[in-house]
Amino acid sequence: MHVHRFERIWLVGSLLLIALFVATVTYGAVGAGYGMVDAEGGQVDGTDPTASENVREPGVYNGSEDGHYDVYVETQRFLFVPGTNEPIRVPANSTVTFHVTSRDVLHGFEIVGTNINTMTVPGQKAMVTAEFDEPAEYGIVCNEYCGSGHHTMEGSLQVVPPSEFNETSEVQ
């Protein structure tokens, strides 16, 4: 059987393209270090996350190290607590770990303009850590469809100068 030269070129090119796609997906799933919400954050009570031992009341808390803060956020239809009615305030030049839970359905937690993007699954706690060096204001959005009011689910994160943070913030 004779295969024309151009057909062989297209066949080899197609196989190489398939191999490239498989390699890209494999790297993204294994090599880049990205993962799904897992057992690291722990399980929580899906109807009342703050009743669980590994979740505090929503708010900003001093971390175990100087310059580190823990922010506990609860997502629910159609708001972030804190974040929607009152902004989350953290100082500049700090490391912040967000502990995010869901009270009702699957939500997303994305801080626009940063690499913070996670799902909040009822019964699970998601944890993500980031450093904020400069004062700025960021939007928080839900990027997982959660119901008819999904488009209104937004909040804000304010990174303020340390002197302003110490004067006006209630850290627990």
RACORFEN-V134108 format. One record per pair of residues at least 24 apart in sequence whose ideal C-beta (glycine too) atoms are under 8 Angstrom apart, sorted by the first residue. I is the first residue (numbers start at 1). J is the second residue. Records with the same first field share a line. If there is no record, write none. Layout:
BEGIN
I->J + J
END
This chain:
BEGIN
36->119
37->118 + 119 + 120 + 121 + 124 + 126
40->127
41->99 + 124 + 125 + 126 + 127
42->124 + 125
43->123 + 124 + 125
44->101 + 123 + 124 + 125
45->123
46->102 + 103 + 122 + 123
47->103
48->103
49->74 + 101 + 102 + 103 + 125
50->74
52->125
54->125
55->99 + 101 + 125
56->99 + 172
58->82
59->170 + 172
60->88 + 89 + 90 + 169 + 170 + 171 + 172
61->171 + 172
62->171 + 172
63->95 + 97
65->95
67->93 + 94 + 95
68->94 + 95 + 96 + 97
69->94 + 95 + 96 + 97 + 171
70->96 + 97 + 99
71->96 + 97 + 98 + 99
72->99 + 101
73->98 + 99 + 100 + 101 + 109
74->100 + 101 + 102 + 103
75->100 + 101 + 102 + 103 + 107 + 109 + 120 + 142
76->102 + 103 + 104 + 107
77->104 + 105 + 146 + 147 + 149 + 153
78->142 + 146 + 147 + 149 + 150 + 152 + 153
79->153 + 155
80->109 + 140 + 142 + 153 + 154 + 155
82->155
83->140 + 155 + 156 + 157
84->153 + 154 + 155
87->137 + 155 + 156 + 157 + 158
88->140 + 155 + 156 + 157 + 158
89->157 + 158 + 160 + 165 + 168 + 169
90->132 + 157 + 158 + 159 + 160 + 165
91->132 + 159 + 160 + 161 + 162 + 165 + 166 + 169
92->132 + 133 + 134 + 135 + 159 + 160 + 161 + 162 + 165
93->132 + 133 + 162
94->131 + 132 + 162
95->129 + 130 + 131
96->129 + 130 + 131 + 132
97->127 + 128 + 129
98->126 + 127 + 128 + 129 + 130
99->125 + 126 + 127
100->125 + 126 + 127 + 128
101->125 + 126
105->146 + 147
106->144 + 146
107->142 + 144 + 146 + 153
108->141 + 142 + 143 + 144 + 146
109->140 + 142
110->140 + 141 + 142 + 143
111->138 + 139 + 140 + 157
112->138 + 139 + 140 + 141
113->138 + 139
114->138
117->143
119->144
132->159
134->159
135->159 + 160 + 161
END
